Amino acid sequence: MLTFADIPNQSGGWLKPAELQGAVAILVEVKSFERQRPTPHGPKDSALVDISAFQTAANLDSGEPEIQQGVRVEQTVLARDLGQLVGQATVVTLAQVPSKTPGSKPAWVWRQVDRATMQKVVAYATKREAALQAAMSDAPDFD
């Protein structure tokens, strides 16, 4: 008998930094980058990323992030910083800094995490990749 489930509503869309503010670590895997991608608000630099957000220290310690795949990052500073990381990953947090333009909203920026946090995220990613490789090697070969 088939088992049915809803598709999780956590993939695709655009990065909403406010929803990740305060996360203790964010693993950002950069899939692609487009300079001056057309948008309804004019051309913008755009990064396509997968995000694994560890909202709390307990999430980080247990290796249980909130995962979002296929997320567009089009905030000016955030996208620009990801442009050189296609095919790579980084571990960061999000913060706001005053805008250089008077009267503008604060700008979102990436911040590096401490070494201990980085090691926990790298351990999570290494374990995840090993599980993926094991699953792929167990998959039947149809050749």
GROMACS elastic network, one bead per residue, 0.5 to 0.9 nm:
[ bonds ]
;  ai    aj funct       b0    kb
    5     8     6  0.88753   500
    6     9     6  0.86470   500
    7    10     6  0.87661   500
    8    11     6  0.73532   500
    9    12     6  0.84329   500
    9    68     6  0.88602   500
   10    13     6  0.84824   500
   10    66     6  0.84839   500
   10    67     6  0.70424   500
   10    68     6  0.51769   500
   10    69     6  0.72920   500
   11    50     6  0.86031   500
   11    67     6  0.78881   500
   11    70     6  0.59368   500
   11    71     6  0.67474   500
   12    15     6  0.89470   500
   12    50     6  0.89720   500
   12    68     6  0.70866   500
   12    69     6  0.58873   500
   12    72     6  0.73308   500
   13    69     6  0.89074   500
   13    70     6  0.72010   500
   13    71     6  0.53325   500
   13    72     6  0.62177   500
   14    70     6  0.85935   500
   14    71     6  0.52642   500
   14    73     6  0.60862   500
   14    74     6  0.76510   500
   15    18     6  0.89235   500
   15    19     6  0.85984   500
   15    20     6  0.88983   500
   15    71     6  0.59769   500
   15    72     6  0.58463   500
   15    73     6  0.53330   500
   15    74     6  0.76720   500
   15    75     6  0.83451   500
   16    19     6  0.56913   500
   16    20     6  0.71919   500
   16    73     6  0.85658   500
   17    20     6  0.52266   500
   17    21     6  0.61115   500
   17    94     6  0.70448   500
   17    95     6  0.86426   500
   17   108     6  0.72326   500
   18    21     6  0.50613   500
   18    22     6  0.85847   500
   18    94     6  0.85830   500
   18   108     6  0.89941   500
   19    22     6  0.84277   500
   19    23     6  0.87482   500
   20    23     6  0.55561   500
   20    26     6  0.81519   500
   20    53     6  0.72575   500
   20    54     6  0.89644   500
   20    55     6  0.73729   500
   20    93     6  0.80731   500
   20    94     6  0.70082   500
   21    24     6  0.88014   500
   21    55     6  0.86525   500
   21    93     6  0.74569   500
   21    94     6  0.56033   500
   21    95     6  0.67183   500
   21    96     6  0.88988   500
   22    25     6  0.86307   500
   22    55     6  0.69160   500
   22    56     6  0.83080   500
   22    93     6  0.75421   500
   22    94     6  0.72898   500
   22    95     6  0.81932   500
   23    26     6  0.68735   500
   23    53     6  0.66073   500
   23    54     6  0.57534   500
   23    56     6  0.61652   500
   23    57     6  0.86311   500
   23    93     6  0.64881   500
   23    94     6  0.77266   500
   24    53     6  0.80229   500
   24    54     6  0.58863   500
   24    55     6  0.56835   500
   24    56     6  0.57151   500
   24    57     6  0.63494   500
   24    59     6  0.89560   500
   24    60     6  0.77012   500
   24    92     6  0.84658   500
   24    93     6  0.65594   500
   24   113     6  0.81472   500
   24   117     6  0.80262   500
   25    52     6  0.84067   500
   25    53     6  0.61266   500
   25    54     6  0.52279   500
   25    55     6  0.70534   500
   25    56     6  0.82290   500
   25    57     6  0.86310   500
   25    60     6  0.76034   500
   25    91     6  0.64715   500
   25    92     6  0.57191   500
   25    93     6  0.54031   500
   25    94     6  0.87681   500
   25   112     6  0.89729   500
   25   113     6  0.69321   500
   25   117     6  0.71331   500
   25   118     6  0.80599   500
   25   121     6  0.76403   500
   26    51     6  0.66991   500
   26    52     6  0.57470   500
   26    54     6  0.60769   500
   26    55     6  0.82542   500
   26    65     6  0.86003   500
   26    90     6  0.81102   500
   26    91     6  0.55078   500
   26    92     6  0.52018   500
   26    93     6  0.57147   500
   26    94     6  0.82895   500
   26   121     6  0.84516   500
   27    50     6  0.80890   500
   27    51     6  0.56731   500
   27    52     6  0.50019   500
   27    53     6  0.62976   500
   27    54     6  0.82280   500
   27    89     6  0.68704   500
   27    90     6  0.58883   500
   27    92     6  0.66424   500
   27    93     6  0.87706   500
   27   121     6  0.71777   500
   27   122     6  0.89092   500
   27   125     6  0.86207   500
   28    49     6  0.64192   500
   28    50     6  0.59466   500
   28    52     6  0.67113   500
   28    53     6  0.84599   500
   28    88     6  0.85355   500
   28    89     6  0.54439   500
   28    90     6  0.53524   500
   28    91     6  0.62567   500
   28    92     6  0.76097   500
   29    48     6  0.86508   500
   29    49     6  0.54033   500
   29    50     6  0.51297   500
   29    51     6  0.64392   500
   29    52     6  0.84980   500
   29    85     6  0.83343   500
   29    86     6  0.80046   500
   29    87     6  0.73033   500
   29    88     6  0.59977   500
   29    90     6  0.66538   500
   29    91     6  0.88824   500
   30    33     6  0.77652   500
   30    47     6  0.69339   500
   30    48     6  0.62036   500
   30    50     6  0.67060   500
   30    51     6  0.88685   500
   30    82     6  0.69436   500
   30    83     6  0.84086   500
   30    85     6  0.60848   500
   30    87     6  0.57625   500
   30    88     6  0.58518   500
   30    89     6  0.60232   500
   30    90     6  0.83362   500
   31    47     6  0.74944   500
   31    48     6  0.54999   500
   31    49     6  0.53220   500
   31    50     6  0.73852   500
   31    70     6  0.83349   500
   31    85     6  0.85167   500
   31    86     6  0.55518   500
   31    87     6  0.56812   500
   31    88     6  0.78072   500
   32    46     6  0.83928   500
   32    47     6  0.57562   500
   32    48     6  0.51919   500
   32    49     6  0.71874   500
   32    83     6  0.81280   500
   32    85     6  0.85684   500
   32    86     6  0.54211   500
   32    87     6  0.74146   500
   33    45     6  0.74909   500
   33    46     6  0.57160   500
   33    48     6  0.62492   500
   33    49     6  0.88962   500
   33    79     6  0.81724   500
   33    82     6  0.76689   500
   33    83     6  0.57322   500
   33    84     6  0.83888   500
   33    85     6  0.86544   500
   33    86     6  0.66998   500
   34    37     6  0.57906   500
   34    44     6  0.83962   500
   34    45     6  0.58215   500
   34    46     6  0.52366   500
   34    47     6  0.64180   500
   34    48     6  0.85052   500
   34    83     6  0.80386   500
   35    43     6  0.82629   500
   35    44     6  0.67667   500
   35    46     6  0.64271   500
   35    47     6  0.86990   500
   35    80     6  0.89636   500
   35    83     6  0.84504   500
   36    39     6  0.86907   500
   36    42     6  0.83651   500
   36    46     6  0.72019   500
   37    42     6  0.82909   500
   37    43     6  0.50915   500
   37    44     6  0.52029   500
   37    45     6  0.58495   500
   37    46     6  0.63118   500
   38    41     6  0.80908   500
   38    42     6  0.59834   500
   38    44     6  0.65509   500
   38    45     6  0.88486   500
   39    42     6  0.51204   500
   39    43     6  0.54996   500
   39    44     6  0.68300   500
   40    43     6  0.80355   500
   41    44     6  0.82101   500
   44    74     6  0.64042   500
   44    75     6  0.82582   500
   44    76     6  0.74063   500
   44    79     6  0.88135   500
   45    73     6  0.83488   500
   45    74     6  0.60241   500
   45    75     6  0.80970   500
   45    76     6  0.68772   500
   45    79     6  0.60972   500
   45    80     6  0.67560   500
   45    83     6  0.83986   500
   46    72     6  0.64648   500
   46    73     6  0.55860   500
   46    75     6  0.80110   500
   46    76     6  0.84394   500
   46    79     6  0.56508   500
   46    80     6  0.79827   500
   46    82     6  0.88854   500
   46    83     6  0.82800   500
   47    71     6  0.81064   500
   47    72     6  0.56981   500
   47    73     6  0.50692   500
   47    74     6  0.67007   500
   47    78     6  0.87339   500
   47    79     6  0.56010   500
   47    80     6  0.82438   500
   47    82     6  0.66410   500
   47    83     6  0.68837   500
   47    86     6  0.85375   500
   48    69     6  0.88275   500
   48    70     6  0.59602   500
   48    71     6  0.55998   500
   48    73     6  0.63812   500
   49    68     6  0.85422   500
   49    69     6  0.67162   500
   49    70     6  0.55379   500
   49    71     6  0.52187   500
   49    72     6  0.64451   500
   49    73     6  0.73593   500
   50    67     6  0.74795   500
   50    68     6  0.57701   500
   50    70     6  0.55169   500
   50    71     6  0.61180   500
   50    72     6  0.89631   500
   51    65     6  0.89508   500
   51    66     6  0.79259   500
   51    67     6  0.56616   500
   51    68     6  0.50835   500
   51    69     6  0.62428   500
   51    70     6  0.83317   500
   51    71     6  0.75177   500
   52    64     6  0.87798   500
   52    65     6  0.53712   500
   52    66     6  0.55526   500
   52    68     6  0.64731   500
   52    69     6  0.85156   500
   53    56     6  0.89613   500
   53    59     6  0.88342   500
   53    60     6  0.88075   500
   53    64     6  0.86826   500
   53    65     6  0.50330   500
   53    66     6  0.51043   500
   53    67     6  0.63967   500
   53    68     6  0.82554   500
   54    57     6  0.72672   500
   54    58     6  0.83903   500
   54    59     6  0.54507   500
   54    60     6  0.54067   500
   54    63     6  0.80653   500
   54    64     6  0.70070   500
   54    66     6  0.65075   500
   54   121     6  0.88421   500
   55    58     6  0.83917   500
   55    59     6  0.64688   500
   55    60     6  0.77417   500
   55    65     6  0.72060   500
   55    66     6  0.76802   500
   56    59     6  0.51564   500
   56    60     6  0.64272   500
   56    61     6  0.87283   500
   56    65     6  0.89667   500
   57    61     6  0.60767   500
   57    62     6  0.85594   500
   58    61     6  0.50674   500
   58    62     6  0.60972   500
   58    63     6  0.83640   500
   58    64     6  0.84358   500
   59    62     6  0.52594   500
   59    63     6  0.58597   500
   59    65     6  0.60518   500
   59    66     6  0.88095   500
   60    63     6  0.50563   500
   60    64     6  0.64088   500
   60    65     6  0.70035   500
   60   117     6  0.80697   500
   60   120     6  0.69342   500
   60   121     6  0.72150   500
   60   124     6  0.84503   500
   61    64     6  0.79383   500
   61   120     6  0.71938   500
   62    65     6  0.87009   500
   62   124     6  0.89099   500
   63   120     6  0.80602   500
   63   121     6  0.78000   500
   63   123     6  0.85911   500
   63   124     6  0.56979   500
   63   125     6  0.89348   500
   64    67     6  0.89669   500
   64   124     6  0.86036   500
   68    71     6  0.67011   500
   72    79     6  0.88072   500
   73    76     6  0.85223   500
   73    78     6  0.68596   500
   73    79     6  0.55320   500
   73    82     6  0.88073   500
   74    77     6  0.84306   500
   74    78     6  0.71363   500
   74    79     6  0.54249   500
   74    80     6  0.85846   500
   75    78     6  0.54224   500
   75    79     6  0.58072   500
   75    80     6  0.83033   500
   75   107     6  0.84350   500
   75   108     6  0.75480   500
   76    79     6  0.55242   500
   76    80     6  0.61168   500
   76    81     6  0.87211   500
   76   107     6  0.85944   500
   76   108     6  0.86913   500
   77    80     6  0.51617   500
   77    81     6  0.62106   500
   77    82     6  0.88464   500
   77   107     6  0.75888   500
   77   108     6  0.70663   500
   77   109     6  0.63936   500
   77   110     6  0.85246   500
   78    81     6  0.53783   500
   78    82     6  0.66326   500
   78   108     6  0.68565   500
   78   109     6  0.58882   500
   78   110     6  0.66536   500
   79    82     6  0.52628   500
   79    83     6  0.64490   500
   80    83     6  0.53175   500
   80    84     6  0.81901   500
   81    84     6  0.70802   500
   81    85     6  0.80871   500
   81   109     6  0.88034   500
   81   110     6  0.81207   500
   82    85     6  0.53062   500
   82    86     6  0.73052   500
   82    90     6  0.89377   500
   83    86     6  0.66219   500
   84    88     6  0.88283   500
   85    88     6  0.51682   500
   85    89     6  0.68313   500
   85    90     6  0.80777   500
   86    89     6  0.80104   500
   90   112     6  0.86505   500
   91   111     6  0.86820   500
   91   112     6  0.67089   500
   91   113     6  0.66867   500
   91   117     6  0.87145   500
   91   118     6  0.65185   500
   91   121     6  0.73878   500
   91   122     6  0.85658   500
   92   110     6  0.59702   500
   92   111     6  0.53233   500
   92   113     6  0.54775   500
   92   118     6  0.85786   500
   93   109     6  0.84478   500
   93   110     6  0.57468   500
   93   111     6  0.51351   500
   93   112     6  0.64485   500
   93   113     6  0.66452   500
   94   108     6  0.67324   500
   94   109     6  0.58224   500
   94   111     6  0.59379   500
   94   112     6  0.88727   500
   95   107     6  0.83033   500
   95   108     6  0.57322   500
   95   109     6  0.54623   500
   95   110     6  0.64451   500
   95   111     6  0.68262   500
   96    99     6  0.88578   500
   96   106     6  0.57797   500
   96   107     6  0.53669   500
   96   109     6  0.59957   500
   96   110     6  0.87245   500
   97   106     6  0.53357   500
   97   107     6  0.53360   500
   97   108     6  0.65048   500
   97   109     6  0.71305   500
   98   101     6  0.85497   500
   98   102     6  0.89273   500
   98   104     6  0.82867   500
   98   105     6  0.73557   500
   98   107     6  0.61750   500
   98   108     6  0.89685   500
   99   102     6  0.69259   500
   99   103     6  0.80522   500
   99   104     6  0.59790   500
   99   105     6  0.62844   500
   99   107     6  0.54425   500
  100   104     6  0.78890   500
  100   106     6  0.86137   500
  100   107     6  0.86489   500
  101   104     6  0.56367   500
  101   105     6  0.85767   500
  102   105     6  0.87135   500
  104   107     6  0.84934   500
  112   118     6  0.88236   500
  113   116     6  0.82817   500
  113   117     6  0.62297   500
  113   118     6  0.62569   500
  114   117     6  0.54773   500
  114   118     6  0.62239   500
  114   119     6  0.88064   500
  115   119     6  0.61800   500
  115   120     6  0.87829   500
  116   119     6  0.51696   500
  116   120     6  0.64694   500
  116   121     6  0.88809   500
  117   120     6  0.52166   500
  117   121     6  0.63787   500
  117   122     6  0.86550   500
  118   121     6  0.52292   500
  118   122     6  0.60977   500
  118   123     6  0.85628   500
  119   122     6  0.50702   500
  119   123     6  0.60805   500
  119   124     6  0.86216   500
  120   123     6  0.50677   500
  120   124     6  0.62551   500
  120   125     6  0.87167   500
  121   125     6  0.61662   500
  121   126     6  0.85163   500
  122   125     6  0.50582   500
  122   126     6  0.59814   500
  122   127     6  0.85007   500
  123   126     6  0.51135   500
  123   127     6  0.61298   500
  123   128     6  0.85262   500
  124   127     6  0.52279   500
  124   128     6  0.61053   500
  124   129     6  0.86452   500
  125   129     6  0.60709   500
  125   130     6  0.85416   500
  126   129     6  0.51872   500
  126   130     6  0.61699   500
  126   131     6  0.86608   500
  127   130     6  0.51282   500
  127   131     6  0.62287   500
  127   132     6  0.86509   500
  128   131     6  0.51922   500
  128   132     6  0.62509   500
  128   133     6  0.87242   500
  129   133     6  0.61502   500
  129   134     6  0.85601   500
  130   133     6  0.50961   500
  130   134     6  0.61163   500
  130   135     6  0.85809   500
  131   134     6  0.50611   500
  131   135     6  0.61455   500
  131   136     6  0.86010   500
  132   135     6  0.51186   500
  132   136     6  0.61770   500
  132   137     6  0.86518   500
  133   136     6  0.50432   500
  133   137     6  0.61429   500
  133   138     6  0.86038   500
  134   137     6  0.51544   500
  134   138     6  0.62195   500
  134   139     6  0.87319   500
  135   138     6  0.51080   500
  135   139     6  0.62951   500
  136   139     6  0.51493   500
  136   140     6  0.85126   500
  137   140     6  0.79895   500
  138   141     6  0.89372   500
